[in-house]
Amino acid sequence: MAKRYKNEFDKRRRDLLKIFAAAGISKGLMRASPLVSGMMVSRWAEAQTAPNKSVVIYVPDGALPEHWYPNADLTSFGDMSQPYSTVASECNFLKNMSHHRGGHGVMPTIINNSWGGDSFDVNMGRILGENLPFTYVNLGVHSNGGGGFTKDNGSVVPSEDNPFNAFNRLFGNLQGGGGDPKLNAVDAHLEAVNALKNKLGTYEQQRLDSHLTAIEETQRRLQDLAGGGFSCGGATAPEEFPIEFSTFQKQAELQADIIALALECNITASCSLTFGNDGAEFSLPYLDFKDTYHQSIHGGNGGDPTYPHYRETRKHLSSLSAYLIGRLRDRGVLDSTIVCEVTDMGNGDAHSSTDIPLIMAGGGGVIKRGVSDSGSAAYTPLHQIHTAAVALQAHEHPAYQGYQSEVIPGVLA
């Protein structure tokens, strides 16, 4: 079966390269701008019927079951999951799930079948995006310093926690080197883009214009949040806002914007976004509770059995995850993307390995959405990502590591 899949995959790759060659797109031109190869891959990908993009979201320290689970048809939510009501029709909340290795310190194995293997986001990038400019994109918000979510060739790859750096790396430098004029991301691609426009029909030109507009919009958001000071032909790059706990929400939303844009422009096919690390050492000082997220779970509630501070902080992180799902929907890529939200435990105060709050979203008609009626204690996050791999038709590829062998019943449509 693996050999058959490899033959099919190689044929698809050859077909894609033929598209490049037929359009007169040289290897040099593709290297000059990721927008070029991304645009050409987009032409090819639209003919595919299965979802072909993957996003994994990590939220640390679980949730309280009694304040999490929505009802079966997602018309009623708990405090901690209420923000997902804005994207309820796109989501599948898994019920009664277990964890294969619950607790603190397990971040490297949440989407990895061993401590030494490569993580799901890396392998999906290799399988789904071999021809794309970036194999995978792993972004975070104060995610480094404990654990490590993404592993490539057995080594932890730190998440890029700075959205300004992430934008520059994916879409071109905001500043030119040496004595060259300072350029914005669109200017950096102009020569390659103009060459591409001369080789494409009207429809593809419109699609490329849409990608460029999206990049300009994201760059404007970067400028606005930084307090302005940058123009397309200007001489001053934006002054970045501080990457500190007080701007946690700004950072998270910008990272979500960048992921949605990267997928829309076919810069990559696999992204991850991690909110904090498995020590939950960050704080959200703009909320009522000012101490660390970890403290909002342990002790900070002063013995109140309703956990008012844990409910507040987890609800806020839920809103940031829902924001990313909404951006994927708004950018028109959610139907072609399988989203998995994962965590490292159930009840964070008990470090439990039961009632794990897991969500799948997107996938067009491949995944049942707008429901919470599937899952059981026999399944874990490793079954969740395997179910995603099957939905992506990636599970038979030779590079797939076989995180589990069963799909979660009732999730795939």
C-alpha positions, 0 to 999 in steps of 0.5 A: 500500500505504501508503494502504491501511495508513493507512486501516486504521490510521485505522479502528483509531484510530476504533474505539478512540476509540469504545470510550472514548466508549462507556465514558463516558471523557472526554478530561479523565479520560484526561489526569488519569491515564495508567492510564485511557487505558492500561486502555482501550487494553488492552481494545482491544489484546487483540482484536489478534492480532499483537504490538503492543509493541516493546523495544530493548536496547543492550549496547555493544562486542559479544562474543567469538564463541568465548565467545558463540554457543550451539548451535542449540537453545540447550542449551549457551551460551558464557560471555558468553551463559550468563545467557540460559539462564534465558530461552532458550525465549523467544530467537532468537540470530542467527548470523554477522551483520554490522554496517552501521557497526561500531565506537565512535561509531556509537550514533546509527545502530544503530537508525537508517538515517541520522545525521539520521533518527529512531530505530526506538524513536521510530517504533515508538512513533508507529505502535504507540502513537499513542493511549497516554500516552507515545509512547516511553520511553527509559531507560538506565544511565549511558548519557549522555555519549557517542553517543545512542541515541534520535533524535526529529525528528533530535535526540538524546533523552537517556535517563532514567538515574535510575529514580526520575525515570522512575517518577515521570514515568510513574506520577505524582509521589511528592511533591505540589507546593506545600503539598499532602500528599505522595502516592504514585503510586497516590494520584495516580491515585485520583480518575481510577481510581475514576471509571473503575471506575464505568464498567467491568465486573467483568473490566476492574475486575480488570485495573485492580486488577492494574495498580495492584498492579503499580505498588505492587509496583514502588514498594515495590522503589524504597522497599526499595532506597532504604532505606525511609522512605516509606509510602502516606500518609506525609510523607517521600519515599524517599531515593534510592540513589546513581546511581553505578557501584556501584549499576549492577545495582540501576539496571538491574533497576529500569529493567527493572521500570519498562519491564515495568510501563509495557508491562503498563499500556499507558502506552507501546508502545515502550521502549528500555534502554541499558546504558552508552554507545558509549565503554563508560566505566562500571565495575562495581566489585562484580565482580572487575574494577574498571576500566572496561568499556572497559578490560576489553576493551582491555588489562585482560586483560594479554595473556591470549588468553581475555579473562577480564575481558571475559568477566566484564563482558559476562556480567554485562551479559547477565544484566541484559538477560536480567532484562528479558526475564524481567520481560516474561515474568513480567508477561505481556507478552512474547508481545505484545512484540518484543524486539531486543538490539543492539550496535555491533560484534562482537569488541570488542577488534578493533572488528569488523563481523562475528559481531555478537551480536544477539538477538530475543525474544518475539512469541508465535508470530510469531518462532521462539524457543528457537533459534540457526539463522538469520542470515548475513553479508548481514544487519545490525542494520538488517535485524533491526529491519526484521524486528521491524517486519514482525512488528509489522505496522508496516512499511507504515505511512506513518511507517515509515522503511524501515530495510531492505527485507528480513527475515532469513530463518528468523526469522519463524515 
